[in-house]
Amino acid sequence: MIIFRRSILHFQVDWVYYWFQQQGETYSSEYELKFSMFKRSLMYNRTDGALVRLVTLISPDEEEIDAERRLNEFAKQISGVLTDYVPN
């Protein structure tokens, strides 16, 4: 399951999801990530991870819900592929 944060940028009409992945764990809070990085650096001497950010444009003739559905579908499609590129 992907836990994400949602943001709408007001200087342009985009729908944005972002989350952090670190060594097999997923974080939506920067504070949780920092605590985990600190703990893992002490225990395993590792701080590697990735910020995953997905962005889609909301066109003038579309509703926000359509952009959200599109981004949800894309997130589902790439969730299995990300493990090949993010350190575990």
C-alpha positions in Angstrom: 0.0 0.0 0.0 1.3 3.4 -0.9 0.9 6.2 1.6 1.2 9.5 -0.1 0.7 13.2 0.4 -1.5 15.2 -2.0 -0.8 18.8 -3.0 -2.5 21.1 -5.5 -0.1 23.8 -6.8 -1.9 27.1 -7.2 0.5 28.8 -9.6 -0.5 26.1 -12.2 -3.2 23.6 -12.1 -1.5 20.3 -11.2 -2.3 17.3 -9.1 0.7 16.1 -7.2 1.4 12.9 -5.1 4.6 12.4 -3.3 6.0 10.0 -0.8 9.4 8.7 0.4 10.7 5.2 0.1 13.5 4.0 2.2 14.8 0.4 2.5 11.4 -1.3 1.9 9.4 1.3 4.0 7.1 4.0 2.7 6.7 7.4 4.5 4.4 10.3 3.8 5.8 12.5 6.6 9.2 14.1 6.3 9.5 13.8 10.1 8.9 10.1 10.1 11.5 9.8 7.3 14.1 11.8 9.2 13.6 9.7 12.3 13.8 6.5 10.3 17.0 7.7 8.5 18.6 8.5 11.9 17.7 5.2 13.4 18.8 3.2 10.3 22.0 5.2 10.1 22.9 4.1 13.6 21.7 0.5 13.2 22.7 -0.4 9.6 25.0 2.5 8.5 22.6 3.3 5.7 20.6 6.4 4.8 19.7 5.6 1.2 16.1 6.1 -0.2 14.1 8.0 -2.7 11.5 10.7 -3.0 8.8 9.6 -5.4 6.8 12.4 -7.0 4.0 12.0 -9.5 2.4 15.1 -11.2 -0.4 15.4 -13.7 -1.9 18.5 -15.3 -5.5 19.3 -14.8 -6.8 20.7 -18.1 -9.3 23.5 -18.1 -12.1 21.2 -19.4 -11.6 18.5 -16.7 -12.6 18.0 -13.1 -10.0 17.5 -10.3 -11.5 14.0 -9.7 -10.5 12.9 -13.2 -6.9 14.0 -12.6 -6.9 12.2 -9.3 -8.2 9.0 -10.9 -5.5 9.2 -13.6 -2.8 9.7 -11.1 -4.1 6.8 -8.9 -4.1 4.5 -11.8 -0.5 5.5 -12.8 0.6 5.0 -9.2 -0.8 1.5 -9.2 1.0 0.7 -12.4 4.4 1.8 -11.2 4.2 0.5 -7.7 5.6 -2.9 -8.6 8.3 -1.4 -10.9 9.6 1.0 -8.3 11.2 -1.8 -6.2 13.6 -2.4 -9.1 15.0 1.1 -8.8 14.7 2.1 -5.1 17.2 0.6 -2.7 15.8 -2.1 -0.4 
